[in-house]
Amino acid sequence: MKAITLTLNGKRLAAAVEPRTHLADFLRETQGLTGTQGVLLPPQNVDDLMLRQDVVEVAQRNTGRHGYRAPWAAAACGDGA
Protein backbone atom coordinates (compact mmCIF):
# COMPACT_ATOMS: atom_id res chain seq x y z
CA MET A 1 0.00 0.00 0.00
CA LYS A 2 1.06 3.57 -0.69
CA ALA A 3 0.06 6.57 1.43
CA ILE A 4 -1.47 9.47 -0.51
CA THR A 5 -2.90 12.85 0.43
CA LEU A 6 -5.03 15.12 -1.69
CA THR A 7 -7.53 17.93 -1.40
CA LEU A 8 -11.00 17.28 -2.76
CA ASN A 9 -13.59 20.07 -2.74
CA GLY A 10 -11.57 21.86 -0.06
CA LYS A 11 -11.36 18.79 2.19
CA ARG A 12 -7.99 17.16 2.89
CA LEU A 13 -8.03 13.38 2.38
CA ALA A 14 -5.43 10.81 3.38
CA ALA A 15 -5.60 7.18 2.31
CA ALA A 16 -3.55 4.07 1.69
CA VAL A 17 -3.96 2.75 -1.86
CA GLU A 18 -2.55 -0.04 -3.96
CA PRO A 19 0.22 1.09 -6.30
CA ARG A 20 -1.06 2.00 -9.80
CA THR A 21 -4.58 2.76 -8.52
CA HIS A 22 -6.32 5.08 -10.96
CA LEU A 23 -7.45 8.40 -9.50
CA ALA A 24 -10.90 8.00 -11.05
CA ASP A 25 -11.32 4.57 -9.41
CA PHE A 26 -10.16 5.91 -6.04
CA LEU A 27 -12.59 8.85 -6.16
CA ARG A 28 -15.52 6.71 -7.28
CA GLU A 29 -14.92 3.96 -4.71
CA THR A 30 -14.04 6.08 -1.67
CA GLN A 31 -15.89 9.35 -2.25
CA GLY A 32 -18.92 8.22 -4.23
CA LEU A 33 -18.04 10.36 -7.23
CA THR A 34 -19.55 8.91 -10.37
CA GLY A 35 -17.38 10.65 -12.94
CA THR A 36 -20.06 13.10 -14.06
CA GLN A 37 -18.75 15.83 -11.76
CA GLY A 38 -15.56 16.57 -13.69
CA VAL A 39 -12.05 16.97 -12.30
CA LEU A 40 -10.02 20.11 -11.63
CA LEU A 41 -6.29 19.59 -11.15
CA PRO A 42 -3.13 21.68 -10.94
CA PRO A 43 -1.36 22.13 -14.30
CA GLN A 44 1.84 20.55 -12.92
CA ASN A 45 -0.07 17.27 -12.38
CA VAL A 46 -1.33 16.90 -15.96
CA ASP A 47 1.67 14.84 -17.10
CA ASP A 48 1.15 12.39 -14.20
CA LEU A 49 -2.58 11.86 -14.66
CA MET A 50 -3.39 8.25 -15.59
CA LEU A 51 -6.84 7.39 -16.91
CA ARG A 52 -8.11 4.16 -18.39
CA GLN A 53 -8.86 4.41 -22.12
CA ASP A 54 -12.60 3.93 -21.54
CA VAL A 55 -12.60 6.91 -19.14
CA VAL A 56 -10.79 9.05 -21.72
CA GLU A 57 -13.33 8.08 -24.40
CA VAL A 58 -16.30 8.95 -22.17
CA ALA A 59 -14.73 12.31 -21.32
CA GLN A 60 -14.15 13.08 -24.98
CA ARG A 61 -17.74 12.15 -25.90
CA ASN A 62 -19.41 14.02 -23.04
CA THR A 63 -17.39 17.19 -22.59
CA GLY A 64 -19.81 20.09 -22.74
CA ARG A 65 -22.90 17.88 -22.48
CA HIS A 66 -25.08 18.08 -19.37
CA GLY A 67 -22.52 20.35 -17.68
CA TYR A 68 -19.82 17.67 -17.81
CA ARG A 69 -16.19 18.78 -18.00
CA ALA A 70 -13.21 16.65 -18.84
CA PRO A 71 -10.26 16.84 -16.41
CA TRP A 72 -9.44 20.53 -16.35
CA ALA A 73 -6.04 22.00 -15.50
CA ALA A 74 -6.33 25.29 -13.62
CA ALA A 75 -3.68 27.40 -11.91
CA ALA A 76 -6.27 28.85 -9.49
CA CYS A 77 -9.64 27.60 -8.27
CA GLY A 78 -11.42 30.50 -9.96
CA ASP A 79 -10.08 29.34 -13.33
CA GLY A 80 -12.36 26.31 -13.21
CA ALA A 81 -15.54 28.14 -12.27
C-alpha positions as CSV (number, residue, x, y, z in Angstrom):
1,M,0.0,0.0,0.0
2,K,1.1,3.6,-0.7
3,A,0.1,6.6,1.4
4,I,-1.5,9.5,-0.5
5,T,-2.9,12.8,0.4
6,L,-5.0,15.1,-1.7
7,T,-7.5,17.9,-1.4
8,L,-11.0,17.3,-2.8
9,N,-13.6,20.1,-2.7
10,G,-11.6,21.9,-0.1
11,K,-11.4,18.8,2.2
12,R,-8.0,17.2,2.9
13,L,-8.0,13.4,2.4
14,A,-5.4,10.8,3.4
15,A,-5.6,7.2,2.3
16,A,-3.6,4.1,1.7
17,V,-4.0,2.7,-1.9
18,E,-2.6,0.0,-4.0
19,P,0.2,1.1,-6.3
20,R,-1.1,2.0,-9.8
21,T,-4.6,2.8,-8.5
22,H,-6.3,5.1,-11.0
23,L,-7.4,8.4,-9.5
24,A,-10.9,8.0,-11.1
25,D,-11.3,4.6,-9.4
26,F,-10.2,5.9,-6.0
27,L,-12.6,8.8,-6.2
28,R,-15.5,6.7,-7.3
29,E,-14.9,4.0,-4.7
30,T,-14.0,6.1,-1.7
31,Q,-15.9,9.3,-2.3
32,G,-18.9,8.2,-4.2
33,L,-18.0,10.4,-7.2
34,T,-19.5,8.9,-10.4
35,G,-17.4,10.6,-12.9
36,T,-20.1,13.1,-14.1
37,Q,-18.8,15.8,-11.8
38,G,-15.6,16.6,-13.7
39,V,-12.1,17.0,-12.3
40,L,-10.0,20.1,-11.6
41,L,-6.3,19.6,-11.1
42,P,-3.1,21.7,-10.9
43,P,-1.4,22.1,-14.3
44,Q,1.8,20.6,-12.9
45,N,-0.1,17.3,-12.4
46,V,-1.3,16.9,-16.0
47,D,1.7,14.8,-17.1
48,D,1.2,12.4,-14.2
49,L,-2.6,11.9,-14.7
50,M,-3.4,8.2,-15.6
51,L,-6.8,7.4,-16.9
52,R,-8.1,4.2,-18.4
53,Q,-8.9,4.4,-22.1
54,D,-12.6,3.9,-21.5
55,V,-12.6,6.9,-19.1
56,V,-10.8,9.0,-21.7
57,E,-13.3,8.1,-24.4
58,V,-16.3,8.9,-22.2
59,A,-14.7,12.3,-21.3
60,Q,-14.2,13.1,-25.0
61,R,-17.7,12.2,-25.9
62,N,-19.4,14.0,-23.0
63,T,-17.4,17.2,-22.6
64,G,-19.8,20.1,-22.7
65,R,-22.9,17.9,-22.5
66,H,-25.1,18.1,-19.4
67,G,-22.5,20.3,-17.7
68,Y,-19.8,17.7,-17.8
69,R,-16.2,18.8,-18.0
70,A,-13.2,16.6,-18.8
71,P,-10.3,16.8,-16.4
72,W,-9.4,20.5,-16.3
73,A,-6.0,22.0,-15.5
74,A,-6.3,25.3,-13.6
75,A,-3.7,27.4,-11.9
76,A,-6.3,28.8,-9.5
77,C,-9.6,27.6,-8.3
78,G,-11.4,30.5,-10.0
79,D,-10.1,29.3,-13.3
80,G,-12.4,26.3,-13.2
81,A,-15.5,28.1,-12.3
